[in-house]
Amino acid sequence: MNYQKITKTDIANGLGVRVTLWVSGCEHHCKGCHNPQTWDPASGQPFTVDTLKEVIQAMAKPWIRGLTLSGGDPLHPDNVDTVFNVCRTVKEWFPDKDIWLYTGYLWEEVKDLPIMKYVDIVVDGEFIQELKDITLDWRGSSNQRIIEVKHER
């Protein structure tokens, strides 16, 4: 898996102050996407053990509420195995911190993936420019849903 960057103090992509991992690779190619540079799975840099250590170190700060996975799409076929390992490791180190995952897939398509054992919130659905609404919390268009995974299982 490749990634674009790690934002170590993010307040725009989930509740509280978060660490956000921006992965590369997306098949949705939504019109009006604010991150089209993340579409190519080969863009960015390889996610390594050192990258995971960097995420863990950033997460260790007491003011960090959780991890957000965005991109690109963390559930792109090239990403899902590594993202699973990231989520599992973060939950092992920080069981009280939450994990948010943004995906263009619908909840109904991904709810049974093993990764959902470690994810607390899924923001699902493709961004639809015609449904863009800047008044919405944590999402860009009104078709997207904020799903509390534990309540949906």
Secondary structure as UniProt FT lines:
FT   STRAND          2..10
FT   STRAND          18..23
FT   TURN            31..32
FT   HELIX           36..38
FT   TURN            41..42
FT   STRAND          45..46
FT   HELIX           49..59
FT   TURN            62..63
FT   STRAND          66..70
FT   TURN            74..75
FT   TURN            77..79
FT   HELIX           80..93
FT   TURN            95..96
FT   STRAND          98..102
FT   HELIX           107..110
FT   TURN            111..112
FT   HELIX           114..117
FT   STRAND          121..124
FT   HELIX           129..131
FT   TURN            134..135
FT   TURN            142..143
FT   STRAND          145..148
FT   HELIX           149..152
//
